[in-house]
């Protein structure tokens, strides 16, 4: 397993987190960003929710990274 494979795995994970819908998936399970106060964001669950929301805000760079990954796969085989 090389560095490229690890980077592709992280890209796939970021894509999976970016497409989660708050109203349909996160809020019914208690993972809404609005439910956490400023003091509870230090917990693991708060950090994970912050990561989910950070990836949702970074959708345009994710689209560019996906395009680069697809181009490299097409060129290298």
PDB file with SEQRES, HELIX, SHEET and CRYST1 records, atoms N, CA, C and O in Angstrom:
SEQRES   1 A   77  UNK UNK UNK UNK UNK UNK UNK UNK UNK UNK UNK UNK UNK          
SEQRES   2 A   77  UNK UNK UNK UNK UNK UNK UNK UNK UNK UNK UNK UNK UNK          
SEQRES   3 A   77  UNK UNK UNK UNK UNK UNK UNK UNK UNK UNK UNK UNK UNK          
SEQRES   4 A   77  UNK UNK UNK UNK UNK UNK UNK UNK UNK UNK UNK UNK UNK          
SEQRES   5 A   77  UNK UNK UNK UNK UNK UNK UNK UNK UNK UNK UNK UNK UNK          
SEQRES   6 A   77  UNK UNK UNK UNK UNK UNK UNK UNK UNK UNK UNK UNK              
HELIX    1 AA1 UNK A    3  UNK A   18  1                                  16    
HELIX    2 AA2 UNK A   22  UNK A   26  3                                   5    
HELIX    3 AA3 UNK A   27  UNK A   29  5                                   3    
HELIX    4 AA4 UNK A   33  UNK A   35  5                                   3    
HELIX    5 AA5 UNK A   38  UNK A   42  5                                   5    
HELIX    6 AA6 UNK A   44  UNK A   57  1                                  14    
HELIX    7 AA7 UNK A   59  UNK A   76  1                                  18    
CRYST1    1.000    1.000    1.000  90.00  90.00  90.00 P 1           1          
ATOM      1  N   UNK A   1       0.850  -1.169   0.000  1.00  0.00           N  
ATOM      2  CA  UNK A   1       0.000   0.000   0.000  1.00  0.00           C  
ATOM      3  C   UNK A   1       0.898   1.236   0.000  1.00  0.00           C  
ATOM      4  O   UNK A   1       1.750   1.405   0.872  1.00  0.00           O  
ATOM      5  N   UNK A   2       0.692   2.074  -0.974  1.00  0.00           N  
ATOM      6  CA  UNK A   2       1.536   3.245  -1.116  1.00  0.00           C  
ATOM      7  C   UNK A   2       0.876   4.508  -0.623  1.00  0.00           C  
ATOM      8  O   UNK A   2      -0.252   4.502  -0.131  1.00  0.00           O  
ATOM      9  N   UNK A   3       1.606   5.581  -0.767  1.00  0.00           N  
ATOM     10  CA  UNK A   3       1.119   6.888  -0.335  1.00  0.00           C  
ATOM     11  C   UNK A   3      -0.094   7.311  -1.153  1.00  0.00           C  
ATOM     12  O   UNK A   3      -1.035   7.893  -0.612  1.00  0.00           O  
ATOM     13  N   UNK A   4      -0.079   7.020  -2.460  1.00  0.00           N  
ATOM     14  CA  UNK A   4      -1.206   7.397  -3.308  1.00  0.00           C  
ATOM     15  C   UNK A   4      -2.491   6.693  -2.863  1.00  0.00           C  
ATOM     16  O   UNK A   4      -3.563   7.298  -2.876  1.00  0.00           O  
ATOM     17  N   UNK A   5      -2.391   5.440  -2.477  1.00  0.00           N  
ATOM     18  CA  UNK A   5      -3.561   4.687  -2.023  1.00  0.00           C  
ATOM     19  C   UNK A   5      -4.116   5.263  -0.719  1.00  0.00           C  
ATOM     20  O   UNK A   5      -5.331   5.331  -0.533  1.00  0.00           O  
ATOM     21  N   UNK A   6      -3.239   5.671   0.165  1.00  0.00           N  
ATOM     22  CA  UNK A   6      -3.674   6.272   1.424  1.00  0.00           C  
ATOM     23  C   UNK A   6      -4.364   7.611   1.162  1.00  0.00           C  
ATOM     24  O   UNK A   6      -5.390   7.913   1.772  1.00  0.00           O  
ATOM     25  N   UNK A   7      -3.800   8.413   0.256  1.00  0.00           N  
ATOM     26  CA  UNK A   7      -4.420   9.699  -0.084  1.00  0.00           C  
ATOM     27  C   UNK A   7      -5.782   9.496  -0.748  1.00  0.00           C  
ATOM     28  O   UNK A   7      -6.713  10.257  -0.488  1.00  0.00           O  
ATOM     29  N   UNK A   8      -5.907   8.487  -1.596  1.00  0.00           N  
ATOM     30  CA  UNK A   8      -7.210   8.180  -2.196  1.00  0.00           C  
ATOM     31  C   UNK A   8      -8.219   7.762  -1.136  1.00  0.00           C  
ATOM     32  O   UNK A   8      -9.393   8.121  -1.220  1.00  0.00           O  
ATOM     33  N   UNK A   9      -7.773   7.010  -0.145  1.00  0.00           N  
ATOM     34  CA  UNK A   9      -8.659   6.604   0.944  1.00  0.00           C  
ATOM     35  C   UNK A   9      -9.157   7.795   1.738  1.00  0.00           C  
ATOM     36  O   UNK A   9     -10.338   7.865   2.076  1.00  0.00           O  
ATOM     37  N   UNK A  10      -8.275   8.730   2.039  1.00  0.00           N  
ATOM     38  CA  UNK A  10      -8.692   9.945   2.752  1.00  0.00           C  
ATOM     39  C   UNK A  10      -9.645  10.791   1.904  1.00  0.00           C  
ATOM     40  O   UNK A  10     -10.575  11.403   2.430  1.00  0.00           O  
ATOM     41  N   UNK A  11      -9.409  10.822   0.596  1.00  0.00           N  
ATOM     42  CA  UNK A  11     -10.303  11.556  -0.296  1.00  0.00           C  
ATOM     43  C   UNK A  11     -11.690  10.920  -0.317  1.00  0.00           C  
ATOM     44  O   UNK A  11     -12.697  11.627  -0.309  1.00  0.00           O  
ATOM     45  N   UNK A  12     -11.746   9.601  -0.344  1.00  0.00           N  
ATOM     46  CA  UNK A  12     -13.037   8.914  -0.307  1.00  0.00           C  
ATOM     47  C   UNK A  12     -13.752   9.155   1.017  1.00  0.00           C  
ATOM     48  O   UNK A  12     -14.970   9.329   1.037  1.00  0.00           O  
ATOM     49  N   UNK A  13     -13.015   9.167   2.115  1.00  0.00           N  
ATOM     50  CA  UNK A  13     -13.612   9.452   3.416  1.00  0.00           C  
ATOM     51  C   UNK A  13     -14.145  10.883   3.478  1.00  0.00           C  
ATOM     52  O   UNK A  13     -15.229  11.123   4.009  1.00  0.00           O  
ATOM     53  N   UNK A  14     -13.383  11.826   2.938  1.00  0.00           N  
ATOM     54  CA  UNK A  14     -13.844  13.216   2.909  1.00  0.00           C  
ATOM     55  C   UNK A  14     -15.091  13.360   2.039  1.00  0.00           C  
ATOM     56  O   UNK A  14     -15.995  14.128   2.369  1.00  0.00           O  
ATOM     57  N   UNK A  15     -15.141  12.627   0.934  1.00  0.00           N  
ATOM     58  CA  UNK A  15     -16.340  12.653   0.091  1.00  0.00           C  
ATOM     59  C   UNK A  15     -17.543  12.097   0.842  1.00  0.00           C  
ATOM     60  O   UNK A  15     -18.644  12.639   0.749  1.00  0.00           O  
ATOM     61  N   UNK A  16     -17.334  11.028   1.577  1.00  0.00           N  
ATOM     62  CA  UNK A  16     -18.431  10.422   2.337  1.00  0.00           C  
ATOM     63  C   UNK A  16     -18.958  11.373   3.406  1.00  0.00           C  
ATOM     64  O   UNK A  16     -20.168  11.442   3.625  1.00  0.00           O  
ATOM     65  N   UNK A  17     -18.074  12.102   4.072  1.00  0.00           N  
ATOM     66  CA  UNK A  17     -18.504  13.047   5.097  1.00  0.00           C  
ATOM     67  C   UNK A  17     -19.169  14.278   4.490  1.00  0.00           C  
ATOM     68  O   UNK A  17     -20.050  14.877   5.106  1.00  0.00           O  
ATOM     69  N   UNK A  18     -18.748  14.654   3.282  1.00  0.00           N  
ATOM     70  CA  UNK A  18     -19.273  15.876   2.665  1.00  0.00           C  
ATOM     71  C   UNK A  18     -20.708  15.723   2.180  1.00  0.00           C  
ATOM     72  O   UNK A  18     -21.426  16.716   2.058  1.00  0.00           O  
ATOM     73  N   UNK A  19     -21.134  14.498   1.901  1.00  0.00           N  
ATOM     74  CA  UNK A  19     -22.477  14.330   1.346  1.00  0.00           C  
ATOM     75  C   UNK A  19     -23.536  14.046   2.407  1.00  0.00           C  
ATOM     76  O   UNK A  19     -24.710  13.891   2.073  1.00  0.00           O  
ATOM     77  N   UNK A  20     -23.146  13.976   3.673  1.00  0.00           N  
ATOM     78  CA  UNK A  20     -24.134  13.716   4.718  1.00  0.00           C  
ATOM     79  C   UNK A  20     -25.070  14.912   4.871  1.00  0.00           C  
ATOM     80  O   UNK A  20     -24.622  16.053   4.983  1.00  0.00           O  
ATOM     81  N   UNK A  21     -26.350  14.643   4.875  1.00  0.00           N  
ATOM     82  CA  UNK A  21     -27.360  15.681   4.987  1.00  0.00           C  
ATOM     83  C   UNK A  21     -27.752  15.836   6.456  1.00  0.00           C  
ATOM     84  O   UNK A  21     -28.061  14.855   7.132  1.00  0.00           O  
ATOM     85  N   UNK A  22     -27.735  17.078   6.940  1.00  0.00           N  
ATOM     86  CA  UNK A  22     -28.041  17.307   8.360  1.00  0.00           C  
ATOM     87  C   UNK A  22     -29.503  16.992   8.681  1.00  0.00           C  
ATOM     88  O   UNK A  22     -29.787  16.339   9.685  1.00  0.00           O  
ATOM     89  N   UNK A  23     -30.415  17.444   7.852  1.00  0.00           N  
ATOM     90  CA  UNK A  23     -31.834  17.266   8.146  1.00  0.00           C  
ATOM     91  C   UNK A  23     -32.274  15.808   8.058  1.00  0.00           C  
ATOM     92  O   UNK A  23     -33.096  15.360   8.858  1.00  0.00           O  
ATOM     93  N   UNK A  24     -31.744  15.081   7.110  1.00  0.00           N  
ATOM     94  CA  UNK A  24     -32.206  13.713   6.887  1.00  0.00           C  
ATOM     95  C   UNK A  24     -31.411  12.666   7.647  1.00  0.00           C  
ATOM     96  O   UNK A  24     -31.942  11.603   7.968  1.00  0.00           O  
ATOM     97  N   UNK A  25     -30.139  12.949   7.943  1.00  0.00           N  
ATOM     98  CA  UNK A  25     -29.308  11.918   8.549  1.00  0.00           C  
ATOM     99  C   UNK A  25     -28.751  12.310   9.915  1.00  0.00           C  
ATOM    100  O   UNK A  25     -28.846  11.531  10.863  1.00  0.00           O  
ATOM    101  N   UNK A  26     -28.184  13.479  10.026  1.00  0.00           N  
ATOM    102  CA  UNK A  26     -27.461  13.843  11.250  1.00  0.00           C  
ATOM    103  C   UNK A  26     -28.395  14.236  12.398  1.00  0.00           C  
ATOM    104  O   UNK A  26     -28.221  13.753  13.516  1.00  0.00           O  
ATOM    105  N   UNK A  27     -29.367  15.088  12.148  1.00  0.00           N  
ATOM    106  CA  UNK A  27     -30.240  15.597  13.213  1.00  0.00           C  
ATOM    107  C   UNK A  27     -31.078  14.502  13.874  1.00  0.00           C  
ATOM    108  O   UNK A  27     -31.193  14.515  15.100  1.00  0.00           O  
ATOM    109  N   UNK A  28     -31.668  13.558  13.143  1.00  0.00           N  
ATOM    110  CA  UNK A  28     -32.440  12.513  13.830  1.00  0.00           C  
ATOM    111  C   UNK A  28     -31.595  11.626  14.743  1.00  0.00           C  
ATOM    112  O   UNK A  28     -32.124  11.004  15.664  1.00  0.00           O  
ATOM    113  N   UNK A  29     -30.314  11.565  14.500  1.00  0.00           N  
ATOM    114  CA  UNK A  29     -29.427  10.736  15.321  1.00  0.00           C  
ATOM    115  C   UNK A  29     -28.722  11.520  16.424  1.00  0.00           C  
ATOM    116  O   UNK A  29     -27.901  10.964  17.154  1.00  0.00           O  
ATOM    117  N   UNK A  30     -29.039  12.804  16.548  1.00  0.00           N  
ATOM    118  CA  UNK A  30     -28.436  13.621  17.589  1.00  0.00           C  
ATOM    119  C   UNK A  30     -27.066  14.152  17.248  1.00  0.00           C  
ATOM    120  O   UNK A  30     -26.300  14.495  18.149  1.00  0.00           O  
ATOM    121  N   UNK A  31     -26.731  14.232  15.964  1.00  0.00           N  
ATOM    122  CA  UNK A  31     -25.423  14.699  15.528  1.00  0.00           C  
ATOM    123  C   UNK A  31     -25.501  16.079  14.880  1.00  0.00           C  
ATOM    124  O   UNK A  31     -24.649  16.424  14.061  1.00  0.00           O  
ATOM    125  N   UNK A  32     -26.499  16.861  15.231  1.00  0.00           N  
ATOM    126  CA  UNK A  32     -26.662  18.191  14.654  1.00  0.00           C  
ATOM    127  C   UNK A  32     -25.678  19.162  15.302  1.00  0.00           C  
ATOM    128  O   UNK A  32     -25.386  19.059  16.494  1.00  0.00           O  
ATOM    129  N   UNK A  33     -25.180  20.088  14.521  1.00  0.00           N  
ATOM    130  CA  UNK A  33     -24.234  21.074  15.029  1.00  0.00           C  
ATOM    131  C   UNK A  33     -24.901  22.041  15.991  1.00  0.00           C  
ATOM    132  O   UNK A  33     -24.244  22.577  16.883  1.00  0.00           O  
ATOM    133  N   UNK A  34     -26.199  22.271  15.823  1.00  0.00           N  
ATOM    134  CA  UNK A  34     -26.924  23.207  16.674  1.00  0.00           C  
ATOM    135  C   UNK A  34     -27.133  22.658  18.087  1.00  0.00           C  
ATOM    136  O   UNK A  34     -27.371  23.435  19.012  1.00  0.00           O  
ATOM    137  N   UNK A  35     -27.051  21.362  18.273  1.00  0.00           N  
ATOM    138  CA  UNK A  35     -27.284  20.755  19.585  1.00  0.00           C  
ATOM    139  C   UNK A  35     -26.101  20.902  20.533  1.00  0.00           C  
ATOM    140  O   UNK A  35     -26.242  20.684  21.736  1.00  0.00           O  
ATOM    141  N   UNK A  36     -24.951  21.264  20.009  1.00  0.00           N  
ATOM    142  CA  UNK A  36     -23.763  21.338  20.851  1.00  0.00           C  
ATOM    143  C   UNK A  36     -23.471  22.777  21.241  1.00  0.00           C  
ATOM    144  O   UNK A  36     -23.443  23.678  20.403  1.00  0.00           O  
ATOM    145  N   UNK A  37     -23.255  22.964  22.529  1.00  0.00           N  
ATOM    146  CA  UNK A  37     -22.859  24.290  23.008  1.00  0.00           C  
ATOM    147  C   UNK A  37     -21.345  24.432  22.850  1.00  0.00           C  
ATOM    148  O   UNK A  37     -20.671  23.482  22.454  1.00  0.00           O  
ATOM    149  N   UNK A  38     -20.829  25.576  23.149  1.00  0.00           N  
ATOM    150  CA  UNK A  38     -19.396  25.842  22.955  1.00  0.00           C  
ATOM    151  C   UNK A  38     -18.532  24.964  23.856  1.00  0.00           C  
ATOM    152  O   UNK A  38     -17.410  24.627  23.478  1.00  0.00           O  
ATOM    153  N   UNK A  39     -19.012  24.590  25.013  1.00  0.00           N  
ATOM    154  CA  UNK A  39     -18.212  23.793  25.928  1.00  0.00           C  
ATOM    155  C   UNK A  39     -18.123  22.332  25.561  1.00  0.00           C  
ATOM    156  O   UNK A  39     -17.160  21.658  25.928  1.00  0.00           O  
ATOM    157  N   UNK A  40     -19.108  21.829  24.845  1.00  0.00           N  
ATOM    158  CA  UNK A  40     -19.131  20.408  24.524  1.00  0.00           C  
ATOM    159  C   UNK A  40     -18.424  20.089  23.220  1.00  0.00           C  
ATOM    160  O   UNK A  40     -18.364  18.923  22.831  1.00  0.00           O  
ATOM    161  N   UNK A  41     -17.890  21.081  22.538  1.00  0.00           N  
ATOM    162  CA  UNK A  41     -17.214  20.807  21.272  1.00  0.00           C  
ATOM    163  C   UNK A  41     -15.837  20.192  21.492  1.00  0.00           C  
ATOM    164  O   UNK A  41     -15.193  19.776  20.528  1.00  0.00           O  
ATOM    165  N   UNK A  42     -15.376  20.124  22.724  1.00  0.00           N  
ATOM    166  CA  UNK A  42     -14.074  19.517  22.999  1.00  0.00           C  
ATOM    167  C   UNK A  42     -14.158  17.997  23.088  1.00  0.00           C  
ATOM    168  O   UNK A  42     -13.129  17.322  23.072  1.00  0.00           O  
ATOM    169  N   UNK A  43     -15.359  17.452  23.180  1.00  0.00           N  
ATOM    170  CA  UNK A  43     -15.496  15.997  23.258  1.00  0.00           C  
ATOM    171  C   UNK A  43     -15.221  15.381  21.884  1.00  0.00           C  
ATOM    172  O   UNK A  43     -15.147  16.080  20.874  1.00  0.00           O  
ATOM    173  N   UNK A  44     -15.073  14.058  21.876  1.00  0.00           N  
ATOM    174  CA  UNK A  44     -14.809  13.366  20.621  1.00  0.00           C  
ATOM    175  C   UNK A  44     -15.975  13.525  19.643  1.00  0.00           C  
ATOM    176  O   UNK A  44     -15.771  13.730  18.446  1.00  0.00           O  
ATOM    177  N   UNK A  45     -17.189  13.427  20.165  1.00  0.00           N  
ATOM    178  CA  UNK A  45     -18.368  13.580  19.316  1.00  0.00           C  
ATOM    179  C   UNK A  45     -18.436  15.000  18.754  1.00  0.00           C  
ATOM    180  O   UNK A  45     -18.779  15.178  17.586  1.00  0.00           O  
ATOM    181  N   UNK A  46     -18.124  15.992  19.546  1.00  0.00           N  
ATOM    182  CA  UNK A  46     -18.111  17.368  19.081  1.00  0.00           C  
ATOM    183  C   UNK A  46     -17.045  17.603  18.022  1.00  0.00           C  
ATOM    184  O   UNK A  46     -17.272  18.320  17.047  1.00  0.00           O  
ATOM    185  N   UNK A  47     -15.880  16.994  18.218  1.00  0.00           N  
ATOM    186  CA  UNK A  47     -14.812  17.116  17.230  1.00  0.00           C  
ATOM    187  C   UNK A  47     -15.195  16.443  15.917  1.00  0.00           C  
ATOM    188  O   UNK A  47     -14.888  16.958  14.841  1.00  0.00           O  
ATOM    189  N   UNK A  48     -15.858  15.303  16.000  1.00  0.00           N  
ATOM    190  CA  UNK A  48     -16.294  14.596  14.806  1.00  0.00           C  
ATOM    191  C   UNK A  48     -17.364  15.377  14.046  1.00  0.00           C  
ATOM    192  O   UNK A  48     -17.352  15.412  12.816  1.00  0.00           O  
ATOM    193  N   UNK A  49     -18.281  15.998  14.772  1.00  0.00           N  
ATOM    194  CA  UNK A  49     -19.298  16.830  14.137  1.00  0.00           C  
ATOM    195  C   UNK A  49     -18.647  18.044  13.476  1.00  0.00           C  
ATOM    196  O   UNK A  49     -19.050  18.443  12.383  1.00  0.00           O  
ATOM    197  N   UNK A  50     -17.662  18.625  14.119  1.00  0.00           N  
ATOM    198  CA  UNK A  50     -16.918  19.735  13.512  1.00  0.00           C  
ATOM    199  C   UNK A  50     -16.205  19.307  12.238  1.00  0.00           C  
ATOM    200  O   UNK A  50     -16.151  20.070  11.273  1.00  0.00           O  
ATOM    201  N   UNK A  51     -15.654  18.089  12.224  1.00  0.00           N  
ATOM    202  CA  UNK A  51     -15.005  17.569  11.023  1.00  0.00           C  
ATOM    203  C   UNK A  51     -16.004  17.380   9.889  1.00  0.00           C  
ATOM    204  O   UNK A  51     -15.701  17.677   8.734  1.00  0.00           O  
ATOM    205  N   UNK A  52     -17.194  16.886  10.219  1.00  0.00           N  
ATOM    206  CA  UNK A  52     -18.236  16.698   9.202  1.00  0.00           C  
ATOM    207  C   UNK A  52     -18.624  18.041   8.588  1.00  0.00           C  
ATOM    208  O   UNK A  52     -18.759  18.154   7.370  1.00  0.00           O  
ATOM    209  N   UNK A  53     -18.803  19.047   9.423  1.00  0.00           N  
ATOM    210  CA  UNK A  53     -19.194  20.356   8.906  1.00  0.00           C  
ATOM    211  C   UNK A  53     -18.057  21.035   8.152  1.00  0.00           C  
ATOM    212  O   UNK A  53     -18.305  21.789   7.211  1.00  0.00           O  
ATOM    213  N   UNK A  54     -16.825  20.780   8.549  1.00  0.00           N  
ATOM    214  CA  UNK A  54     -15.691  21.352   7.816  1.00  0.00           C  
ATOM    215  C   UNK A  54     -15.591  20.756   6.417  1.00  0.00           C  
ATOM    216  O   UNK A  54     -15.301  21.471   5.458  1.00  0.00           O  
ATOM    217  N   UNK A  55     -15.828  19.461   6.293  1.00  0.00           N  
ATOM    218  CA  UNK A  55     -15.776  18.856   4.957  1.00  0.00           C  
ATOM    219  C   UNK A  55     -16.946  19.310   4.096  1.00  0.00           C  
ATOM    220  O   UNK A  55     -16.819  19.389   2.874  1.00  0.00           O  
ATOM    221  N   UNK A  56     -18.084  19.611   4.718  1.00  0.00           N  
ATOM    222  CA  UNK A  56     -19.215  20.100   3.930  1.00  0.00           C  
ATOM    223  C   UNK A  56     -18.954  21.506   3.392  1.00  0.00           C  
ATOM    224  O   UNK A  56     -19.439  21.847   2.313  1.00  0.00           O  
ATOM    225  N   UNK A  57     -18.204  22.318   4.114  1.00  0.00           N  
ATOM    226  CA  UNK A  57     -17.869  23.653   3.627  1.00  0.00           C  
ATOM    227  C   UNK A  57     -16.773  23.619   2.566  1.00  0.00           C  
ATOM    228  O   UNK A  57     -16.635  24.566   1.791  1.00  0.00           O  
ATOM    229  N   UNK A  58     -16.006  22.556   2.523  1.00  0.00           N  
ATOM    230  CA  UNK A  58     -14.889  22.447   1.580  1.00  0.00           C  
ATOM    231  C   UNK A  58     -15.261  21.607   0.363  1.00  0.00           C  
ATOM    232  O   UNK A  58     -14.437  20.830  -0.121  1.00  0.00           O  
ATOM    233  N   UNK A  59     -16.469  21.746  -0.132  1.00  0.00           N  
ATOM    234  CA  UNK A  59     -16.910  20.918  -1.262  1.00  0.00           C  
ATOM    235  C   UNK A  59     -16.215  21.285  -2.565  1.00  0.00           C  
ATOM    236  O   UNK A  59     -15.906  20.395  -3.357  1.00  0.00           O  
ATOM    237  N   UNK A  60     -15.961  22.553  -2.812  1.00  0.00           N  
ATOM    238  CA  UNK A  60     -15.314  22.958  -4.070  1.00  0.00           C  
ATOM    239  C   UNK A  60     -13.887  22.407  -4.156  1.00  0.00           C  
ATOM    240  O   UNK A  60     -13.523  21.864  -5.199  1.00  0.00           O  
ATOM    241  N   UNK A  61     -13.060  22.521  -3.104  1.00  0.00           N  
ATOM    242  CA  UNK A  61     -11.745  21.877  -3.188  1.00  0.00           C  
ATOM    243  C   UNK A  61     -11.842  20.356  -3.324  1.00  0.00           C  
ATOM    244  O   UNK A  61     -10.989  19.742  -3.965  1.00  0.00           O  
ATOM    245  N   UNK A  62     -12.867  19.743  -2.730  1.00  0.00           N  
ATOM    246  CA  UNK A  62     -13.039  18.308  -2.899  1.00  0.00           C  
ATOM    247  C   UNK A  62     -13.351  17.950  -4.346  1.00  0.00           C  
ATOM    248  O   UNK A  62     -12.879  16.932  -4.853  1.00  0.00           O  
ATOM    249  N   UNK A  63     -14.138  18.778  -5.006  1.00  0.00           N  
ATOM    250  CA  UNK A  63     -14.436  18.535  -6.422  1.00  0.00           C  
ATOM    251  C   UNK A  63     -13.155  18.624  -7.249  1.00  0.00           C  
ATOM    252  O   UNK A  63     -12.936  17.810  -8.146  1.00  0.00           O  
ATOM    253  N   UNK A  64     -12.317  19.601  -6.951  1.00  0.00           N  
ATOM    254  CA  UNK A  64     -11.054  19.737  -7.671  1.00  0.00           C  
ATOM    255  C   UNK A  64     -10.121  18.557  -7.397  1.00  0.00           C  
ATOM    256  O   UNK A  64      -9.480  18.046  -8.315  1.00  0.00           O  
ATOM    257  N   UNK A  65     -10.046  18.126  -6.142  1.00  0.00           N  
ATOM    258  CA  UNK A  65      -9.210  16.968  -5.811  1.00  0.00           C  
ATOM    259  C   UNK A  65      -9.723  15.696  -6.469  1.00  0.00           C  
ATOM    260  O   UNK A  65      -8.931  14.856  -6.896  1.00  0.00           O  
ATOM    261  N   UNK A  66     -11.038  15.546  -6.555  1.00  0.00           N  
ATOM    262  CA  UNK A  66     -11.598  14.390  -7.250  1.00  0.00           C  
ATOM    263  C   UNK A  66     -11.261  14.420  -8.731  1.00  0.00           C  
ATOM    264  O   UNK A  66     -10.944  13.384  -9.315  1.00  0.00           O  
ATOM    265  N   UNK A  67     -11.327  15.604  -9.349  1.00  0.00           N  
ATOM    266  CA  UNK A  67     -10.989  15.722 -10.766  1.00  0.00           C  
ATOM    267  C   UNK A  67      -9.519  15.386 -11.007  1.00  0.00           C  
ATOM    268  O   UNK A  67      -9.183  14.720 -11.986  1.00  0.00           O  
ATOM    269  N   UNK A  68      -8.648  15.848 -10.113  1.00  0.00           N  
ATOM    270  CA  UNK A  68      -7.221  15.533 -10.237  1.00  0.00           C  
ATOM    271  C   UNK A  68      -6.992  14.038 -10.091  1.00  0.00           C  
ATOM    272  O   UNK A  68      -6.220  13.444 -10.844  1.00  0.00           O  
ATOM    273  N   UNK A  69      -7.660  13.436  -9.127  1.00  0.00           N  
ATOM    274  CA  UNK A  69      -7.517  11.997  -8.895  1.00  0.00           C  
ATOM    275  C   UNK A  69      -8.000  11.195 -10.111  1.00  0.00           C  
ATOM    276  O   UNK A  69      -7.358  10.223 -10.509  1.00  0.00           O  
ATOM    277  N   UNK A  70      -9.109  11.596 -10.687  1.00  0.00           N  
ATOM    278  CA  UNK A  70      -9.635  10.906 -11.870  1.00  0.00           C  
ATOM    279  C   UNK A  70      -8.669  11.072 -13.047  1.00  0.00           C  
ATOM    280  O   UNK A  70      -8.416  10.119 -13.784  1.00  0.00           O  
ATOM    281  N   UNK A  71      -8.132  12.284 -13.219  1.00  0.00           N  
ATOM    282  CA  UNK A  71      -7.181  12.520 -14.302  1.00  0.00           C  
ATOM    283  C   UNK A  71      -5.935  11.670 -14.142  1.00  0.00           C  
ATOM    284  O   UNK A  71      -5.454  11.093 -15.117  1.00  0.00           O  
ATOM    285  N   UNK A  72      -5.406  11.583 -12.936  1.00  0.00           N  
ATOM    286  CA  UNK A  72      -4.204  10.778 -12.695  1.00  0.00           C  
ATOM    287  C   UNK A  72      -4.489   9.308 -12.955  1.00  0.00           C  
ATOM    288  O   UNK A  72      -3.651   8.605 -13.520  1.00  0.00           O  
ATOM    289  N   UNK A  73      -5.669   8.834 -12.545  1.00  0.00           N  
ATOM    290  CA  UNK A  73      -6.044   7.446 -12.788  1.00  0.00           C  
ATOM    291  C   UNK A  73      -6.182   7.166 -14.289  1.00  0.00           C  
ATOM    292  O   UNK A  73      -5.793   6.096 -14.758  1.00  0.00           O  
ATOM    293  N   UNK A  74      -6.730   8.118 -15.037  1.00  0.00           N  
ATOM    294  CA  UNK A  74      -6.878   7.929 -16.483  1.00  0.00           C  
ATOM    295  C   UNK A  74      -5.519   7.905 -17.174  1.00  0.00           C  
ATOM    296  O   UNK A  74      -5.305   7.114 -18.093  1.00  0.00           O  
ATOM    297  N   UNK A  75      -4.606   8.761 -16.741  1.00  0.00           N  
ATOM    298  CA  UNK A  75      -3.292   8.832 -17.377  1.00  0.00           C  
ATOM    299  C   UNK A  75      -2.430   7.630 -16.996  1.00  0.00           C  
ATOM    300  O   UNK A  75      -1.778   7.037 -17.856  1.00  0.00           O  
ATOM    301  N   UNK A  76      -2.424   7.272 -15.726  1.00  0.00           N  
ATOM    302  CA  UNK A  76      -1.512   6.216 -15.274  1.00  0.00           C  
ATOM    303  C   UNK A  76      -2.070   4.811 -15.493  1.00  0.00           C  
ATOM    304  O   UNK A  76      -1.323   3.833 -15.470  1.00  0.00           O  
ATOM    305  N   UNK A  77      -3.348   4.714 -15.699  1.00  0.00           N  
ATOM    306  CA  UNK A  77      -3.940   3.397 -15.951  1.00  0.00           C  
ATOM    307  C   UNK A  77      -4.436   2.819 -14.740  1.00  0.00           C  
ATOM    308  O   UNK A  77      -4.969   1.709 -14.758  1.00  0.00           O  
TER     309      UNK A  77                                                      
END                                                                             
